[in-house]
Amino acid sequence: MTHAAWRDKPAYGLIATEDKSIAPEIQHAMYKRSHTKVTEVKGSHVIFMSQPEKVAGVIIEAAKENSPKKIIQPEKTPLK
């Protein structure tokens, strides 16, 4: 790999505000460098387990913001 995707593609990150493994200040510094859109979530290091709805919300937001404006639906074929 010669080129990091975050240099020209949108990046999204979650910061657990009560993380004891990686200090939120360090995460903020890393995300700032990569121009990441940051969402802070109250919780510990494993917010995907303690706050799954909020994590899913960020994933959905990222998908919506980076999807084509018009999504082409596949043709429906009748069941035989």
Secondary structure, DSSP 8 states (H G I E B T S, - for coil): --S-GGGTS--EEEEETT-SSS-HHHHHHHHHHTT-EEEEESS-TTHHHH-HHHHHHHHHHHHHHTS-SS----------
